[in-house]
Amino acid sequence: MNIIAILVMDFFISFIGNALPFFGEAYTVYASLTLLGVKSSTPYVVLAIIVTAIGASISKNVSYALGYVLRRPLKKTSAVKLIMLLSDKAPLWALVIILAALPGLPLDDYLYIGTGAASINPLKLNAYILVGKLIKGSIEIPIELLLFSSLYGILKPSMDITMFQVFMAVIFTVLAFIIFRINWIRIYVRLQERIDLLPKINDEF
């Protein structure tokens, strides 16, 4: 597969993986796996970081649109009122970048829904999201690529590169479903019983 096809695939992976609010897949993992099939020189890695950041940033407009559609009830909340008050101030945009770059938890979707409800300038929002996604990709993709390359070096005698890519993609997809099936509230409640510093919540869900 040539690099153009891989970059197109990476774009759609990052777009689809970020389009559903709160269910963002680990799109950098899949992008890293696609790079294993080519000679992953620095320019290719940089292109993948840029393309995935653009795809992830554009797809976050889905969350923004959801907030805009629900703007009437959401504007009554203190969270959206705070976003409106901070709309032209640096702390809001710093938070957008931090949450866009934060690995693991899709906390940025809460903020993007709020910005939609507050009718924040979408072009300005997209620009800051892009910065955050560029930071995220710049950190995660090289690390993941190195890890996958090392792992494939061990498994190379038993499987070819295509089988390895599919195998790892399946593992991470299954892992995502497992993570969302776990009752994290129950786990947190048990932890708070042992760690006094954790904020108290009630396990009523």
Backbone bond lengths (Angstrom), bond angles and torsions (degrees), N, CA, C in turn:
res aa  C-N    CA-C-N  psi(-1)  N-CA   C-N-CA  omega(-1)  CA-C   N-CA-C  phi
1 M - - - 1.458 - - 1.532 109.84 -
2 N 1.357 117.32 131.25 1.461 119.14 -178.75 1.520 111.30 -80.11
3 I 1.320 115.16 168.43 1.467 120.50 -173.30 1.518 112.57 -65.89
4 I 1.347 117.94 -32.19 1.469 120.39 178.84 1.521 110.10 -63.47
5 A 1.322 116.74 -46.36 1.466 120.75 179.03 1.525 111.00 -62.44
6 I 1.324 116.41 -39.00 1.465 120.72 179.23 1.530 110.89 -65.18
7 L 1.328 117.27 -42.43 1.465 120.77 -179.78 1.524 111.19 -66.89
8 V 1.326 117.12 -38.01 1.470 120.59 175.97 1.525 109.85 -62.95
9 M 1.337 116.14 -43.33 1.459 121.11 177.20 1.529 110.96 -61.70
10 D 1.336 116.07 -43.34 1.466 120.29 179.30 1.520 111.50 -61.72
11 F 1.340 116.24 -38.35 1.468 120.14 178.89 1.526 110.35 -61.28
12 F 1.323 116.62 -48.84 1.466 120.04 -177.88 1.517 111.97 -68.90
13 I 1.330 116.81 -34.20 1.467 120.22 175.77 1.522 110.48 -61.28
14 S 1.324 116.63 -47.24 1.469 120.69 -178.32 1.521 111.20 -69.63
15 F 1.346 116.63 -35.65 1.469 119.82 179.77 1.523 111.03 -67.65
16 I 1.324 116.31 -51.32 1.464 120.56 -178.43 1.523 110.91 -65.72
17 G 1.334 116.23 -39.57 1.458 120.55 -179.00 1.510 113.94 -64.76
18 N 1.329 117.44 -22.60 1.466 120.89 -178.75 1.525 113.42 -108.73
19 A 1.340 117.22 -2.74 1.462 120.53 -173.75 1.526 112.81 -74.14
20 L 1.344 117.41 -33.62 1.455 120.28 -179.65 1.527 109.93 -87.73
21 P 1.338 118.01 116.25 1.469 119.96 -179.98 1.521 112.42 -56.09
22 F 1.342 115.50 134.41 1.464 125.02 175.94 1.527 113.99 73.85
23 F 1.335 118.31 0.20 1.459 120.27 -179.54 1.522 111.93 -125.15
24 G 1.326 116.06 32.95 1.456 120.32 -178.58 1.522 111.83 -63.01
25 E 1.324 115.90 119.59 1.456 119.55 177.21 1.526 109.57 -71.64
26 A 1.319 115.17 165.84 1.465 120.31 176.79 1.525 108.06 -78.51
27 Y 1.329 115.56 75.88 1.468 120.35 -172.14 1.529 112.69 -64.85
28 T 1.317 117.70 -28.25 1.466 119.00 178.16 1.525 111.52 -67.57
29 V 1.333 116.05 -29.81 1.472 120.20 176.87 1.523 109.80 -63.15
30 Y 1.331 116.61 -48.65 1.459 120.55 -178.57 1.529 111.13 -66.49
31 A 1.333 116.61 -37.63 1.469 119.77 177.35 1.524 110.75 -63.53
32 S 1.319 116.32 -40.62 1.470 120.59 178.27 1.524 111.12 -62.71
33 L 1.323 115.80 -38.81 1.468 119.69 179.25 1.521 111.50 -65.23
34 T 1.342 117.49 -37.33 1.469 119.61 179.10 1.525 110.96 -65.78
35 L 1.320 117.19 -31.11 1.466 120.79 -178.92 1.524 112.80 -72.19
36 L 1.323 116.73 -17.08 1.466 119.33 179.19 1.521 111.69 -66.76
37 G 1.331 116.04 -23.23 1.451 119.69 -177.34 1.506 114.45 -80.12
38 V 1.332 117.99 -6.39 1.467 121.86 178.65 1.518 108.80 -126.38
39 K 1.306 115.99 170.32 1.454 119.75 174.71 1.519 107.41 -73.12
40 S 1.330 116.27 102.96 1.464 121.75 -170.44 1.529 111.42 -76.66
41 S 1.321 115.69 72.55 1.457 120.07 176.67 1.525 109.00 -75.25
42 T 1.311 115.85 165.21 1.465 120.82 -177.80 1.527 113.10 -56.15
43 P 1.356 119.69 -44.10 1.474 118.92 178.41 1.525 113.18 -59.24
44 Y 1.338 118.31 -38.41 1.454 121.63 179.03 1.533 110.96 -65.69
45 V 1.315 115.66 -41.78 1.465 120.29 179.35 1.529 110.00 -64.42
46 V 1.319 117.29 -43.05 1.468 121.60 178.65 1.523 110.48 -62.13
47 L 1.326 116.73 -43.21 1.469 120.60 178.16 1.530 111.02 -61.70
48 A 1.328 116.59 -41.65 1.468 120.73 179.17 1.525 110.71 -63.76
49 I 1.324 117.21 -40.13 1.469 121.54 178.16 1.523 110.23 -61.84
50 I 1.326 116.90 -44.85 1.460 121.61 -178.78 1.529 111.25 -66.82
51 V 1.329 116.31 -46.48 1.466 120.88 -177.52 1.529 111.51 -64.33
52 T 1.336 117.44 -44.59 1.462 119.95 179.37 1.530 111.31 -66.56
53 A 1.328 117.06 -35.38 1.469 120.55 177.97 1.525 110.61 -64.87
54 I 1.325 116.40 -41.29 1.467 120.19 178.50 1.528 110.74 -65.30
55 G 1.331 116.41 -45.85 1.460 120.01 179.11 1.517 112.56 -61.09
56 A 1.339 116.64 -44.10 1.467 120.93 179.60 1.521 111.34 -66.09
57 S 1.327 117.02 -38.82 1.471 121.20 -178.78 1.521 111.25 -66.77
58 I 1.325 116.40 -45.87 1.464 120.26 -179.65 1.527 110.91 -62.64
59 S 1.323 116.64 -40.70 1.463 119.75 -176.15 1.529 112.18 -68.16
60 K 1.326 117.95 -23.16 1.459 120.29 179.04 1.525 112.16 -67.86
61 N 1.336 117.36 -10.57 1.457 120.38 174.42 1.525 111.57 -66.26
62 V 1.339 116.48 -18.67 1.461 120.31 175.27 1.532 109.35 -63.80
63 S 1.338 116.42 -45.53 1.465 120.85 177.61 1.523 110.78 -64.59
64 Y 1.337 115.99 -40.70 1.465 120.80 178.19 1.525 109.79 -61.07
65 A 1.335 116.96 -44.85 1.469 121.48 -178.96 1.524 110.85 -64.19
66 L 1.338 116.77 -37.78 1.464 120.65 177.88 1.526 110.55 -61.75
67 G 1.336 115.71 -43.59 1.460 119.40 177.72 1.519 112.01 -64.91
68 Y 1.324 116.33 -37.64 1.469 120.33 179.79 1.533 110.92 -65.61
69 V 1.329 116.56 -40.71 1.468 120.65 178.25 1.528 110.75 -63.87
70 L 1.343 116.08 -35.83 1.471 121.13 -178.30 1.525 112.75 -96.82
71 R 1.337 116.51 21.22 1.467 120.02 -171.43 1.534 113.38 -63.51
72 R 1.326 118.32 -31.93 1.470 119.58 -178.34 1.524 112.53 -61.77
73 P 1.327 119.47 -54.83 1.473 117.81 177.97 1.525 113.21 -71.03
74 L 1.343 117.19 -33.12 1.466 119.64 -176.16 1.523 112.45 -72.43
75 K 1.344 117.55 -28.04 1.459 119.74 -179.07 1.525 112.37 -66.30
76 K 1.318 116.02 -15.52 1.468 119.87 178.61 1.527 111.93 -81.25
77 T 1.324 116.72 -12.02 1.458 120.15 -177.36 1.527 110.67 -83.84
78 S 1.314 115.51 151.55 1.461 120.38 -179.13 1.528 111.32 -67.41
79 A 1.349 116.84 -30.73 1.459 120.21 -179.04 1.523 111.13 -62.70
80 V 1.334 116.43 -46.64 1.466 120.28 -179.79 1.529 110.61 -69.33
81 K 1.312 117.10 -37.68 1.469 120.09 176.77 1.525 110.73 -60.86
82 L 1.334 116.41 -39.30 1.464 120.49 178.45 1.526 110.54 -65.91
83 I 1.333 116.85 -41.49 1.466 120.70 178.01 1.525 110.28 -60.47
84 M 1.332 116.66 -41.33 1.470 121.00 178.95 1.524 110.86 -63.06
85 L 1.319 116.36 -39.88 1.468 120.82 -179.69 1.536 111.60 -69.19
86 L 1.331 116.01 -29.52 1.470 120.62 -177.90 1.528 113.10 -97.59
87 S 1.323 117.30 6.91 1.466 121.36 -170.70 1.527 114.16 -58.89
88 D 1.327 117.31 -27.96 1.467 119.67 179.98 1.530 112.32 -112.30
89 K 1.326 115.53 22.80 1.468 120.00 -175.77 1.536 110.79 -120.64
90 A 1.325 115.32 150.98 1.463 122.25 -174.01 1.529 114.59 -60.43
91 P 1.354 120.73 -38.77 1.470 119.50 -176.97 1.520 114.20 -56.37
92 L 1.332 117.41 -36.77 1.462 119.89 -179.97 1.523 110.61 -65.15
93 W 1.319 116.67 -44.34 1.464 120.33 -176.88 1.525 111.51 -72.89
94 A 1.330 116.46 -30.52 1.467 119.71 174.18 1.526 109.78 -66.08
95 L 1.343 116.05 -39.37 1.468 120.73 178.73 1.527 110.99 -65.62
96 V 1.334 116.77 -39.17 1.467 120.81 177.60 1.531 110.30 -58.73
97 I 1.325 116.45 -46.30 1.473 120.87 -179.47 1.522 111.12 -64.79
98 I 1.326 117.11 -44.72 1.469 121.47 -177.78 1.524 110.87 -62.63
99 L 1.336 116.94 -46.98 1.464 120.00 -177.95 1.527 111.68 -69.99
100 A 1.328 116.98 -32.33 1.470 119.97 176.99 1.525 111.00 -66.65
101 A 1.324 115.94 -32.98 1.472 120.71 -177.94 1.523 112.94 -88.38
102 L 1.328 117.25 -14.98 1.466 121.44 -174.54 1.522 111.14 -67.25
103 P 1.332 118.33 125.40 1.474 120.24 -179.77 1.516 111.73 -79.50
104 G 1.323 115.30 154.52 1.464 120.51 171.48 1.506 114.76 88.16
105 L 1.326 117.93 -81.06 1.457 122.00 -173.06 1.527 111.53 -81.15
106 P 1.355 118.03 131.78 1.470 121.10 179.91 1.521 112.64 -83.65
107 L 1.341 116.03 51.25 1.463 120.05 -177.45 1.521 112.41 -68.35
108 D 1.343 117.01 -21.60 1.451 119.50 -178.48 1.520 112.28 -64.30
109 D 1.343 117.96 -26.64 1.464 120.17 -179.07 1.525 111.72 -62.99
110 Y 1.337 117.17 -35.83 1.456 119.54 176.51 1.530 110.68 -59.33
111 L 1.319 115.62 -43.70 1.456 120.65 -178.36 1.529 111.30 -68.15
112 Y 1.338 116.98 -40.07 1.463 119.56 -177.95 1.523 111.29 -68.63
113 I 1.329 117.41 -35.58 1.463 120.53 174.47 1.528 109.56 -63.47
114 G 1.330 115.55 -41.58 1.465 120.01 178.17 1.516 112.69 -64.39
115 T 1.333 117.06 -39.60 1.468 119.94 179.10 1.524 111.11 -67.67
116 G 1.335 116.18 -32.16 1.460 119.06 175.72 1.513 111.31 -66.76
117 A 1.336 116.09 -42.81 1.464 120.90 178.23 1.523 111.25 -64.77
118 A 1.341 116.09 -32.02 1.471 120.71 -179.74 1.525 112.00 -87.11
119 S 1.340 116.81 -0.75 1.475 122.93 179.26 1.530 112.04 56.60
120 I 1.335 115.75 41.79 1.461 120.93 175.95 1.529 109.39 -66.68
121 N 1.333 116.88 148.26 1.468 121.80 179.39 1.531 110.05 -53.71
122 P 1.343 118.76 112.06 1.471 120.33 -175.23 1.522 113.69 -66.86
123 L 1.343 117.67 -31.54 1.464 119.69 179.60 1.529 110.66 -66.58
124 K 1.326 115.70 -42.99 1.466 120.23 177.94 1.522 110.25 -65.81
125 L 1.328 116.26 -40.58 1.467 120.83 178.78 1.525 110.62 -61.58
126 N 1.337 116.72 -45.94 1.466 120.84 -179.83 1.526 111.98 -61.12
127 A 1.316 116.26 -36.52 1.465 120.30 179.83 1.526 110.84 -63.58
128 Y 1.329 116.89 -43.06 1.463 120.15 -179.51 1.531 111.72 -73.55
129 I 1.341 116.87 -34.78 1.462 119.88 175.50 1.527 109.42 -62.22
130 L 1.330 115.93 -42.05 1.469 120.59 179.73 1.524 111.10 -59.40
131 V 1.325 116.88 -40.95 1.469 120.50 178.03 1.531 109.97 -60.48
132 G 1.339 115.65 -45.76 1.463 119.79 179.62 1.512 112.86 -63.30
133 K 1.337 117.15 -41.77 1.466 120.87 -179.87 1.529 111.27 -69.25
134 L 1.328 117.15 -32.67 1.467 120.20 175.59 1.528 110.61 -64.81
135 I 1.325 115.91 -41.15 1.468 120.35 177.09 1.521 110.01 -63.54
136 K 1.343 116.15 -45.62 1.471 121.30 -179.78 1.528 110.77 -58.90
137 G 1.338 116.68 -50.49 1.457 120.73 -178.64 1.517 112.99 -64.97
138 S 1.337 115.95 -36.46 1.464 120.67 -179.07 1.524 112.04 -65.34
139 I 1.319 115.71 -28.27 1.468 120.06 178.64 1.527 111.03 -88.13
140 E 1.337 116.22 -47.94 1.459 120.32 -170.32 1.532 113.82 -77.90
141 I 1.328 118.34 -45.02 1.463 120.29 -173.29 1.532 112.57 -62.25
142 P 1.339 120.16 -47.84 1.475 118.46 177.75 1.523 113.30 -60.83
143 I 1.348 116.78 -39.50 1.465 120.45 179.61 1.521 110.61 -65.82
144 E 1.342 116.45 -46.49 1.463 120.73 -179.17 1.530 111.07 -65.63
145 L 1.317 116.03 -39.04 1.463 119.93 178.86 1.524 110.97 -62.89
146 L 1.318 116.31 -41.23 1.467 120.95 177.59 1.526 111.25 -63.85
147 L 1.342 116.52 -43.72 1.458 120.73 179.85 1.525 111.86 -64.34
148 F 1.357 115.89 -45.08 1.463 119.66 -179.96 1.525 111.45 -66.27
149 S 1.322 116.79 -38.07 1.465 120.60 178.30 1.524 110.66 -62.79
150 S 1.334 115.56 -42.44 1.468 120.18 179.18 1.525 110.92 -65.99
151 L 1.338 116.31 -42.31 1.461 120.41 -179.82 1.521 110.92 -66.25
152 Y 1.344 116.22 -40.70 1.464 119.03 179.09 1.529 110.99 -66.13
153 G 1.332 116.38 -32.63 1.460 119.88 176.71 1.515 111.59 -59.90
154 I 1.340 116.22 -32.42 1.469 120.74 178.77 1.528 110.89 -77.75
155 L 1.358 116.16 -41.24 1.463 121.17 -175.07 1.524 113.68 -88.94
156 K 1.317 117.46 -4.82 1.466 122.14 -174.84 1.524 114.30 -52.87
157 P 1.347 119.33 -38.84 1.473 118.38 179.94 1.527 113.69 -63.68
158 S 1.349 117.55 -23.39 1.466 120.12 -173.98 1.527 114.08 -103.47
159 M 1.335 119.55 -11.53 1.466 121.03 179.42 1.524 110.73 -155.92
160 D 1.341 115.31 152.26 1.461 118.77 178.72 1.526 109.37 -84.69
161 I 1.327 117.48 176.25 1.461 122.16 -173.13 1.527 112.02 -64.86
162 T 1.347 116.99 -38.26 1.468 119.81 -179.57 1.519 111.16 -65.28
163 M 1.311 116.63 -44.46 1.467 120.69 178.77 1.529 110.46 -62.92
164 F 1.328 116.49 -39.62 1.462 120.37 179.21 1.527 110.64 -63.62
165 Q 1.342 117.39 -43.30 1.463 121.27 179.64 1.526 111.20 -61.27
166 V 1.330 115.88 -46.09 1.468 120.20 179.89 1.521 110.29 -65.55
167 F 1.325 116.59 -42.80 1.471 121.89 -179.56 1.527 111.34 -58.91
168 M 1.333 117.13 -47.87 1.462 120.86 -178.83 1.528 111.11 -69.11
169 A 1.337 117.75 -37.59 1.463 120.79 178.38 1.519 111.06 -62.80
170 V 1.323 116.97 -41.34 1.464 121.62 178.17 1.528 110.42 -64.26
171 I 1.330 116.33 -43.35 1.468 120.21 179.88 1.525 111.25 -59.04
172 F 1.339 117.31 -47.19 1.459 120.16 -177.51 1.529 112.02 -71.31
173 T 1.323 118.02 -29.31 1.462 120.49 176.23 1.524 110.48 -69.10
174 V 1.328 116.58 -44.41 1.465 121.19 177.11 1.523 110.40 -63.01
175 L 1.332 115.85 -39.96 1.465 120.57 178.92 1.526 111.12 -60.36
176 A 1.337 116.87 -39.17 1.462 120.93 179.31 1.530 110.82 -61.86
177 F 1.347 116.91 -43.53 1.462 120.46 178.67 1.524 111.05 -64.15
178 I 1.332 117.21 -39.71 1.464 121.28 179.51 1.526 110.74 -63.49
179 I 1.335 116.01 -43.25 1.470 120.87 -178.79 1.518 111.17 -59.34
180 F 1.352 116.61 -41.16 1.455 119.78 -177.88 1.526 112.71 -80.19
181 R 1.321 117.30 -11.67 1.463 120.64 177.09 1.531 111.94 -88.86
182 I 1.317 117.20 -17.26 1.464 121.13 -178.90 1.526 110.48 -72.07
183 N 1.320 115.97 140.24 1.466 121.00 177.01 1.536 108.03 -83.63
184 W 1.336 115.37 88.32 1.460 120.47 -176.37 1.523 112.35 -69.80
185 I 1.331 117.68 -28.79 1.468 120.87 178.96 1.523 109.77 -64.34
186 R 1.323 116.34 -44.38 1.468 119.88 179.64 1.529 110.88 -62.88
187 I 1.335 115.91 -40.11 1.459 120.09 177.67 1.530 110.21 -63.17
188 Y 1.350 115.90 -43.66 1.462 119.86 -179.01 1.530 110.62 -63.25
189 V 1.327 116.23 -41.93 1.466 119.76 -179.55 1.529 110.58 -61.04
190 R 1.317 115.95 -40.40 1.469 119.11 178.65 1.522 111.19 -66.40
191 L 1.334 116.16 -36.58 1.466 119.58 177.97 1.524 111.33 -68.09
192 Q 1.335 116.85 -39.36 1.461 119.17 -177.88 1.524 111.86 -68.72
193 E 1.341 116.14 -22.64 1.464 119.84 175.31 1.519 111.60 -69.80
194 R 1.346 115.50 -23.23 1.461 120.73 -177.70 1.523 112.88 -104.49
195 I 1.341 116.03 -22.30 1.469 120.38 -178.10 1.525 108.40 -119.43
196 D 1.296 116.87 105.92 1.462 122.13 -174.90 1.525 113.48 -64.64
197 L 1.339 117.07 -24.78 1.467 120.07 -176.10 1.522 112.87 -73.47
198 L 1.321 118.11 -18.54 1.476 120.50 -178.84 1.530 110.14 -73.33
199 P 1.341 117.83 136.85 1.475 121.43 176.98 1.520 110.39 -58.94
200 K 1.314 117.04 141.80 1.457 121.58 -177.32 1.530 110.89 -81.57
201 I 1.328 115.94 137.56 1.460 121.61 172.56 1.528 107.40 -135.11
202 N 1.327 115.88 161.73 1.459 120.91 178.26 1.523 109.89 -102.57
203 D 1.306 116.33 134.07 1.464 121.36 179.59 1.526 108.71 -84.99
204 E 1.344 115.76 77.98 1.458 120.98 -177.45 1.518 112.25 -112.31
205 F 1.330 118.54 10.74 1.462 120.85 -176.31 1.520 111.18 -99.37
